[in-house]
């Protein structure tokens, strides 16, 4: 009988509804899912990485559309005047009659890197092709008065919503769809705290 006890005991536990003790097995936690990478966002960050030093203080600018992002190069404007009767009109002229960056997205926005608040210093503007160049109307003078000639004429400024998406990175989004034409992000030379400049820098693009 003593020899049978090791076999009878487990059998008795089963017959009376009790299972022999079985070590519990704990399930290993599932590995945490890594966040999916966004190739376009990564490419955009690279385009917006500060890559230049300019008189205007803008370090990088990108045209952001529904399906792509395009780097914008800055063009320095040349100060010019035109006489209209007793009034002197001031313009900032930029080389070439058309922008090389061209898209057909009327809702395109411009993103740029700038270390300060761009209010009153950087705006989106329309420019007018004229005799092999593009012109931006600035201020005017007449009868002893003169308007601000370091800022574009208000009629040439595109109203935009301005958002700082992260420290030092801004987005200008037009409040209304852009019509076909030549445009740009205009930064006054005063934006970069440089002395004496009456013109500015244009990060140009066009809507076709």
Buried (B, 14 or more C-beta within 10 A) or exposed (E): EEEEEEEEEEEEEEEEEEEEEEEEEEEEEEEEEEEEEEEEEEEBEEBBEEEEEBBBBBBBBBBBBEEEBBBBEBBBBEBBEEEEEEEBBBBBBBEEBEBEBBBEBBEBBBBBBBEEEBEEBBBBBBBBBEEEBBBBBBBBBBEEEEEEBBBBBEEBBBEBEBEEEEEBBBBBBBEEEBEEEBBBBBBBBBBBEEEEBBBBBBBBBBBE
